[in-house]
Amino acid sequence: MTADQGTNAGCPVVRTDYRIDRPVHEHYALLNRDREAAPILRAEFTPVPFWMVTRYADVLEALQEPDTFGNEVVNAMDPRRGFDLLPQLLDPPEHTKLRKQLNRFFSPAAVRRLEPLVVSHCAAMLDELAPRGGCDMVSDFAIRFPTDMFLATLGLPVEDGKQFVTWVEAVFAGFFGSNLQEAHRAWGKMTDYFDAALDDRLRAPRDRESDFLTHLVLMTIDGEPLRRKDMLSVCLTLMAAGLDTTRSALSYIFHHLATHPADRQLIVDDPARVPRAVEELLRLYPLVFQDGRKVRRDVDFHGCPMDAGDVVWLGLASANRDPRKFDDPDAFHLDRPNAAHHLSFGAGVHRCLGMHLARHELAIALTEWHRRIPHYEIATTDPIMERGGQLTLRSLPLRWDVG
């Protein structure tokens, strides 16, 4: 059913179900179609209907108005609050105080301090993969690499990455329609893991300037230490917000480069172009394709009457391809002058805490991969499928010549 079949409060009704798996890029085509249908749509494909804000200027405006569009909801397609996300679910001034304490570990300077470890670990992983002549990018690299780097950022053993990958896969499979019981079990194991790590830091603190968990157990806000529950929520939030999203970006980026050899050759020939390529690829394939929000007060938003309590979808991916903002928006242009204006990390007070780390991880992955494996292609004729709900590729088999 197309977006113009029916109206609600003057807005077209859309029943495109963005929760189901589809062939690669089909979700993006549907997002483009719905954006061009209207700037605001009424979505009725979920048990709780919601407003879809689809165009760049309106999405940016709403992201910057937390007093009107509250972050009590983070996923418009499932507004239930499954667990506490910190600092996302806090409002200023509490949000500002906690965010300030966490920022130092995710600042550009902190990310640069991690660079030798990130590069060496990425190189070791790729030195293992390259002689194989092929891999499944999603399971063999795209989830392993960010998981290991997440542990390094928190000051935890990178060697635990293999176990974490198993837990993370179970958790996100449950989030998006598979075994919910197994997801809860894996979530409990990760909670126990972080609980033990926090106990260890209390018994034997490390340098709080370089060890995240030590800083977490020793920090105070308004003279009071964080509750253990909140410490665990911070750790689990960082896991939930950083691992599946980076896996998503890597899977789409490598699909693009495998199917667009001319674009790939630009960074093979000149690795200094990688940071610019990352920005443009993030614009095309954002880590999260929508941000959920909850309307906090009755408002007429650009002619659409929204009531307090309504759920809103802020379309990050549709905004990133809005032709009103970006020329030739569905194409990759390495030297696009406004590529960094993308909304892939959101905007406003709740802009992604880990955005510098994510950019850095992606740049290192692209640089180190193409240093070893400059030419590759998709190794299957079967359809490449993308997961609904939170877009990522289910699998991406690649192959390359081994010299």
C-alpha positions in Angstrom: 0.0 0.0 0.0 1.4 3.4 -0.9 1.7 6.4 1.4 -1.2 8.3 -0.2 -3.9 5.7 0.4 -5.8 7.4 3.2 -5.1 10.3 5.5 -5.0 11.0 9.2 -5.1 14.6 10.6 -4.4 15.7 7.0 -1.3 13.5 6.7 -1.0 10.6 4.3 -1.2 7.2 6.0 1.6 4.7 5.4 1.5 1.0 6.0 4.9 0.1 4.7 6.2 -2.4 7.3 9.8 -1.4 8.0 10.2 -4.3 10.4 10.5 -7.1 7.9 13.5 -8.4 6.0 13.9 -7.3 2.4 16.5 -7.6 -0.4 19.4 -5.2 0.1 18.5 -1.5 -0.4 14.8 -2.1 -0.7 14.2 -0.3 2.6 16.1 2.7 1.3 13.9 2.8 -1.8 10.8 2.7 0.3 12.1 5.5 2.6 12.7 7.6 -0.5 9.2 7.0 -1.8 7.6 7.8 1.6 9.7 11.0 2.0 8.6 12.3 -1.4 4.9 11.5 -0.6 4.8 14.0 2.3 7.1 15.6 4.9 5.0 14.0 7.7 3.1 10.7 7.4 0.9 8.7 9.8 2.3 5.2 10.1 -0.2 2.5 10.9 1.8 -0.7 10.5 2.5 -1.3 14.2 0.2 -1.8 17.2 1.0 1.8 18.3 0.6 4.2 15.3 3.1 7.0 15.0 4.1 10.1 13.1 6.9 9.8 10.5 8.9 13.0 10.0 10.7 12.3 6.7 12.6 15.4 5.4 16.0 16.8 6.5 15.0 20.2 7.8 12.1 18.9 9.8 14.1 16.0 11.3 16.9 18.3 12.3 14.5 20.7 13.9 12.8 18.0 15.9 16.1 16.5 17.1 17.0 19.9 18.4 13.8 20.3 20.4 14.0 17.8 23.3 11.5 19.8 25.3 8.9 19.0 22.7 10.1 15.6 21.3 11.3 13.6 24.4 13.6 10.7 24.4 11.4 8.4 26.5 10.9 6.5 23.2 14.0 5.5 21.2 12.3 3.2 18.7 9.1 4.4 17.1 8.2 0.9 15.8 8.4 -0.5 19.4 7.9 2.3 21.9 8.0 -0.1 24.9 10.8 0.7 27.3 12.7 -2.6 27.4 15.6 -1.4 29.5 17.1 1.9 30.8 19.4 3.6 28.3 21.9 5.9 30.0 22.5 8.7 29.3 19.9 8.8 26.5 16.8 8.6 28.8 18.0 11.4 31.0 17.0 15.1 30.5 19.1 18.1 31.2 20.5 18.9 33.7 21.0 15.2 34.8 21.8 14.2 31.2 24.4 17.0 30.9 26.1 16.0 34.1 26.4 12.4 33.2 27.3 13.0 29.6 30.1 15.4 30.7 31.6 12.6 32.8 31.4 10.1 30.0 32.6 12.4 27.2 36.3 12.3 28.1 36.5 8.6 27.1 34.8 9.2 23.7 36.4 12.5 22.8 38.7 12.7 19.7 41.7 12.8 22.0 40.6 9.6 23.8 40.0 7.9 20.5 43.4 8.9 19.2 45.0 7.3 22.3 43.3 4.0 21.4 44.6 4.1 17.8 47.7 1.9 18.2 45.6 -0.8 19.8 42.8 -0.5 17.3 45.2 -0.6 14.3 47.2 -3.5 15.6 44.1 -5.6 16.5 42.4 -4.8 13.1 45.7 -5.7 11.3 45.9 -9.0 13.2 42.3 -9.9 12.4 42.8 -9.1 8.7 46.1 -11.0 8.5 44.2 -14.0 9.6 41.4 -13.4 7.1 43.3 -12.4 4.0 44.9 -15.8 3.2 41.5 -17.5 3.2 40.5 -15.8 -0.1 37.0 -15.1 1.2 34.8 -14.7 4.3 31.3 -13.7 5.4 32.0 -10.0 6.1 29.1 -9.8 8.6 30.0 -12.7 10.9 33.8 -12.8 10.3 34.7 -9.2 10.6 31.8 -6.6 10.9 30.7 -7.8 14.3 34.0 -9.1 15.6 36.0 -5.9 15.1 33.7 -3.4 16.9 33.1 -5.9 19.7 36.8 -6.1 20.4 37.2 -2.4 20.2 34.2 -1.9 22.5 36.0 -4.0 25.1 39.3 -2.1 24.6 37.5 1.2 25.1 36.1 0.1 28.4 39.5 -1.3 29.5 38.3 -4.9 29.3 40.3 -7.9 27.9 40.0 -7.9 24.1 40.4 -11.7 24.3 36.8 -11.8 25.7 35.5 -10.6 22.3 34.8 -14.1 21.0 32.4 -14.8 24.0 30.9 -11.3 23.6 30.1 -11.9 20.0 28.0 -14.9 20.9 26.1 -12.9 23.5 25.6 -9.9 21.2 24.3 -12.1 18.4 21.8 -13.7 20.7 20.6 -10.3 22.1 20.1 -8.7 18.7 18.4 -11.8 17.2 15.9 -11.5 20.1 15.4 -7.8 19.6 14.5 -8.3 16.0 12.2 -11.3 16.0 14.1 -14.5 16.9 14.6 -16.3 20.2 13.6 -13.8 22.9 14.3 -16.2 25.7 17.8 -16.7 24.5 18.2 -13.0 24.2 17.3 -12.5 27.8 19.7 -15.2 28.9 22.5 -13.5 27.0 21.6 -10.1 28.4 21.8 -11.6 31.9 25.2 -13.1 31.2 26.5 -9.7 30.0 25.1 -8.0 33.0 26.9 -10.6 35.2 30.1 -9.9 33.3 29.9 -6.2 33.8 28.9 -6.6 37.4 32.0 -8.7 38.1 34.2 -6.2 36.2 32.9 -3.4 38.3 33.5 -5.4 41.5 37.1 -5.9 40.3 37.6 -2.1 39.8 36.2 -1.5 43.3 38.7 -3.9 44.8 41.6 -2.8 42.7 41.1 0.5 40.9 43.2 1.3 37.8 44.1 4.7 36.6 40.8 6.5 36.3 42.1 8.8 33.6 42.6 5.8 31.2 40.4 3.1 32.6 36.7 3.6 31.9 35.3 1.2 34.5 37.5 2.7 37.2 36.2 6.1 36.3 32.7 4.8 36.4 32.9 3.3 39.9 34.7 6.4 41.3 32.8 9.2 39.6 30.3 11.3 41.6 27.5 13.6 40.4 26.5 16.3 42.8 28.7 14.6 45.4 26.9 11.2 45.0 28.4 8.1 43.4 26.4 6.4 40.6 24.1 3.6 41.7 25.3 0.1 40.6 22.2 -0.2 38.6 23.1 2.9 36.7 26.7 1.8 36.2 25.4 -1.4 34.6 22.9 0.5 32.5 25.8 2.7 31.1 27.9 -0.4 30.2 24.9 -2.2 28.6 23.8 1.0 26.7 27.3 1.4 25.2 27.1 -2.2 24.1 23.6 -1.9 22.6 24.3 1.4 21.0 27.7 0.6 19.5 28.0 -2.9 18.3 25.1 -3.8 16.1 25.2 -0.2 14.6 28.8 -0.4 13.6 28.2 -3.9 12.2 25.4 -2.4 10.2 27.6 0.4 8.8 30.4 -2.0 7.9 28.1 -4.5 6.2 26.6 -1.8 3.9 29.9 0.0 3.3 31.6 -3.2 2.1 28.6 -4.2 0.0 28.8 -0.8 -1.7 32.5 -1.0 -2.3 32.2 -4.6 -3.5 29.6 -3.5 -6.1 31.1 -0.1 -7.0 34.8 -0.9 -7.9 35.4 2.7 -9.1 34.5 4.1 -5.7 36.6 1.5 -4.1 39.6 2.3 -6.3 39.5 5.9 -5.1 40.5 4.9 -1.6 42.8 2.1 -2.7 44.8 4.6 -4.8 44.8 7.3 -2.0 44.1 6.1 1.6 44.2 9.7 2.7 40.7 9.9 1.2 39.3 7.4 3.6 37.9 9.9 6.2 36.0 11.7 3.5 34.7 8.4 2.1 33.5 7.4 5.6 31.4 10.6 5.9 29.8 10.1 2.5 29.2 6.4 3.2 27.7 7.2 6.6 25.3 9.6 4.9 24.2 6.9 2.5 24.1 4.1 5.1 23.5 5.5 8.6 24.1 3.4 11.7 20.5 3.9 12.7 17.8 4.6 10.2 15.2 6.2 12.6 15.2 7.8 16.0 12.1 7.4 18.1 10.7 10.2 20.2 7.6 10.9 22.4 5.6 14.1 22.1 5.7 15.9 25.5 3.2 18.7 24.8 0.5 19.3 22.3 2.1 20.9 19.2 1.2 21.8 15.7 4.4 20.7 13.9 4.4 22.2 10.4 0.7 21.8 10.0 0.5 18.3 11.6 -1.3 18.4 15.0 0.5 16.1 17.5 -0.8 15.3 20.9 1.2 14.9 24.1 2.0 11.2 24.3 2.1 10.5 20.6 5.1 8.6 19.2 7.3 10.1 16.5 9.7 8.6 14.0 12.5 10.9 13.0 13.8 9.6 9.7 17.6 9.9 9.8 18.1 7.7 6.7 15.3 9.5 4.7 16.7 12.9 5.7 20.2 11.8 4.6 18.9 11.2 1.1 16.7 14.3 0.9 17.3 16.0 -2.5 16.3 19.3 -0.8 19.6 19.0 1.2 21.9 16.8 -0.9 22.4 16.9 -4.6 22.1 13.5 -6.4 21.4 12.0 -2.9 21.4 8.3 -3.8 24.9 8.4 -5.3 28.3 8.3 -3.7 30.3 11.5 -4.2 33.7 11.4 -2.5 34.1 15.2 -2.5 30.5 16.1 -1.6 30.9 19.5 0.1 28.2 19.0 2.7 28.5 15.2 3.3 29.3 15.9 7.0 25.9 17.5 7.5 24.4 14.0 7.6 22.2 13.1 10.6 23.6 9.5 11.0 24.6 10.4 14.6 21.5 12.4 15.3 21.8 16.0 16.4 21.2 18.1 19.5 21.8 17.1 23.1 21.4 13.4 22.4 23.8 13.3 19.5 25.6 9.9 19.6 28.2 9.7 22.4 30.4 7.3 20.4 30.4 9.2 17.1 34.1 9.9 17.1 34.9 6.3 18.0 32.6 5.0 15.2 34.2 7.2 12.6 37.7 6.1 13.7 36.8 2.4 13.7 35.3 2.7 10.2 38.3 4.6 8.9 40.8 2.1 10.3 38.8 -0.8 9.0 38.7 0.6 5.5 42.4 1.5 5.5 43.7 -1.7 6.9 41.3 -3.9 4.8 42.3 -2.3 1.5 45.9 -2.4 2.4 45.7 -6.2 2.3 42.6 -6.9 0.2 42.2 -4.1 -2.4 40.0 -6.1 -4.8 37.0 -8.3 -3.9 33.5 -9.2 -5.0 30.3 -10.7 -3.7 30.7 -14.4 -3.6 27.1 -15.5 -4.1 24.3 -15.2 -6.6 21.7 -15.6 -3.9 19.9 -12.4 -2.8 21.6 -10.3 -0.2 19.0 -9.7 2.5 18.8 -6.8 5.0 17.2 -7.1 8.4 14.2 -5.0 9.1 13.7 -3.1 12.4 17.4 -2.0 12.6 19.0 -2.3 9.1 22.0 -4.5 8.7 22.9 -7.2 6.2 22.1 -10.7 7.4 25.2 -12.0 5.5 27.7 -10.7 3.0 29.9 -13.4 1.4 33.0 -11.9 -0.2 35.8 -13.5 -2.2 39.2 -12.3 -3.4 42.3 -13.6 -5.1 45.1 -14.8 -2.9 48.5 -14.0 -4.3 
